[in-house]
Every structure is written in structure tokens, then in C-alpha cells.
Amino acid sequence: MRQSLIQILSEEISNNKITCDNCGWSWKLSEGGKDPYTCHKCGNTNQPKRKSNLDSVFEMLSEDFPSEHKDKLDNIKRFVENYIIKNNYNVKFSKYCNTGFSGVRTDKEIIICNPTSMIKLGDFLYTIFHEIRHESQISKIKMDNPLRDYDLEDFEKIYEQYWEMELDADQFAKNMIAKFVKSFNIPIDIAQKYLTLSFYIKNYPSMSQFIRTNLTTIIDTIKDLKKRGIEVKDARDIPMVKPHLDSLEDLI
């Protein structure tokens, strides 16, 4: 049966079972003979689907996900893949980045920072869509970029815009997770266990003072760089982000 969220061009391998992408015939990998990926029914030569960083993180964060609901997990992952591809978002993955943030949006990419350290799948999904929303705010909604478009001396104006964008991204990401639960008919007990959010994320709207403090640090850093004659055009130029740019990998 073909998946409804995204057309998969290569065959799927699940529990050592191969399904031909051409005709839908399936067989065990161990029974494929010398050419295990060649369909004995239609002759189509299939190749195993490359495991992406998205695949790896999903596997890590859902190891004990109930087998009877694995199809719902697969649907979520395919939705994420399709959403990124359809909207042409350049989403990157960093195993070792320690920017202090779980995600960073730059003018060239969306960076998901060290997702292997995340405890919950819900947190990972939230981070992806939170940062995607920031990209959309700038490129599609045409909101001002406070760190680029405003006078760095006018902190209150910068903070007001920055916090508005954060709250919008927070709600967008939470709505997306709720959409997964509803659209894919995920039982509430399963959703509460595997798609729940960490305390910090659940209570993000109440973290304004914490965000304000972090923003102060960022602005002071940018000011200091400019005083030293170092050009800062984007988050890519900030010391906490720049060292990790050479080690970025594709998320999908």
C-alpha cells in the first residue's frame, strides 16, 4: 500500500522486508537470492533507501514506540520530509553544536542543534517547526528581522519584535504536533508518552525574562564584534554559531 503523504521513489525496508516500489510485491531480504533488491515479479531493480539524519533521530527517540502504532510514526516522519521538501527549506543537522539553543535560523539554513541529546521526540519535532516558522516569518510573512533591521541601541524595540516572533513560532510548532495527533489518529495515551514536550517548552510563553537575558547577551556580542571592525550580517557571524558551520549535515 502506497503512503499518502509523500511518494517514495525507492523501496521501503522494514524488519528485513522489502517492498517493490514499482509493483508493490514484497519479500524477505533473506529470500532475495544473489540480487535481493530485484523484484522476482516485475524485474524492477530496487535500491535500499538511504538512512537520513532524520531517520536516525526518529529511531533513537522512539525505540520503544508501540509496534502496533509504528505506521503513525512513519506518517509523521514522512509528513516532516514532505513539508521540508515542498517548501524548499534548507534544514541542517549538527551532532555537536553547543550554541546554547536547540535550533538556529540563519540566512542560509535552519540548523537543528545536537538533537541526539534531546530526550523526547516531541521536543525534536517542536524544534524543527519552531525554526521553520522563523524562516517563514522572514522569507514569506516578511516580518522585520530585529537583529538586522533595527538599531542595536534600541533594545526595547528589538526585544518586542523578537519576543513576538518567538511566541508565534512557539504556538505554530505546538499546533503542528497537535495536528499530528489528530490527523493520524494517535491514541491520547501514546501521544502523552511519546509526543509530549519538556517542561521548558510547555512553559515557553512564561520564559520572557530568560529570553530577554539571552537576547541581551546576543546583542552585546554583536556590538562588541562591530566595535572590533568585524562585520555581522547574520547569525552565521556570531561566535556561538560560526564554529559549527563546517560540520553541518543535511537533515533529510
C-alpha positions, 0 to 999 in steps of 0.5 A, spaced: 500 500 500 502 506 497 503 512 503 499 518 502 503 523 504 509 523 500 511 518 494 517 514 495 521 513 489 525 507 492 523 501 496 521 501 503 525 496 508 522 494 514 524 488 519 528 485 513 522 486 508 522 489 502 517 492 498 517 493 490 516 500 489 514 499 482 509 493 483 508 493 490 510 485 491 514 484 497 519 479 500 524 477 505 531 480 504 533 473 506 529 470 500 532 475 495 537 470 492 544 473 489 540 480 487 535 481 493 533 488 491 530 485 484 523 484 484 522 476 482 515 479 479 516 485 475 524 485 474 524 492 477 531 493 480 530 496 487 535 500 491 535 500 499 533 507 501 538 511 504 538 512 512 537 520 513 539 524 519 532 524 520 531 517 520 536 516 525 533 521 530 526 518 529 529 511 531 533 513 537 527 517 540 522 512 539 525 505 540 520 503 544 514 506 540 508 501 540 509 496 534 502 496 533 502 504 532 509 504 528 505 506 521 503 513 525 510 514 526 512 513 519 506 518 517 509 523 521 516 522 519 514 522 512 509 528 513 516 532 516 520 530 509 514 532 505 513 539 508 521 540 508 521 538 501 515 542 498 517 548 501 524 548 499 527 549 506 534 548 507 534 544 514 541 542 517 543 537 522 549 538 527 551 532 532 555 537 536 553 544 536 553 547 543 550 554 541 546 554 547 539 553 543 536 547 540 535 550 533 538 556 529 535 560 523 540 563 519 540 566 512 542 560 509 539 554 513 535 552 519 540 548 523 537 543 528 542 543 534 545 536 537 538 533 537 541 526 539 541 529 546 534 531 546 530 526 550 523 526 547 521 526 540 516 531 541 521 536 543 525 534 536 519 535 532 517 542 536 524 544 534 524 543 527 517 547 526 519 552 531 525 554 526 521 553 520 516 558 522 522 563 523 524 562 516 517 563 514 516 569 518 522 572 514 522 569 507 514 569 506 510 573 512 516 578 511 516 580 518 522 585 520 528 581 522 530 585 529 537 583 529 538 586 522 533 591 521 533 595 527 538 599 531 542 595 536 541 601 541 534 600 541 533 594 545 526 595 547 524 595 540 528 589 538 526 585 544 518 586 542 519 584 535 523 578 537 519 576 543 513 576 538 516 572 533 518 567 538 511 566 541 508 565 534 513 560 532 512 557 539 504 556 538 505 554 530 510 548 532 505 546 538 499 546 533 503 542 528 504 536 533 497 537 535 495 536 528 499 530 528 495 527 533 489 528 530 490 527 523 493 520 524 489 518 529 494 517 535 491 514 541 491 520 547 495 515 551 501 514 546 501 521 544 502 523 552 508 518 552 511 519 546 509 526 543 509 530 549 514 536 550 519 538 556 517 542 561 521 548 558 517 548 552 510 547 555 512 553 559 515 557 553 510 563 553 512 564 561 520 564 559 520 572 557 525 574 562 530 568 560 529 570 553 530 577 554 537 575 558 539 571 552 537 576 547 541 581 551 547 577 551 546 576 543 546 583 542 552 585 546 556 580 542 554 583 536 556 590 538 562 588 541 564 584 534 562 591 530 566 595 535 572 590 533 571 592 525 568 585 524 562 585 520 555 581 522 550 580 517 547 574 520 547 569 525 552 565 521 557 571 524 556 570 531 561 566 535 556 561 538 554 559 531 560 560 526 564 554 529 559 549 527 558 551 520 563 546 517 560 540 520 553 541 518 549 535 515 543 535 511 537 533 515 533 529 510 
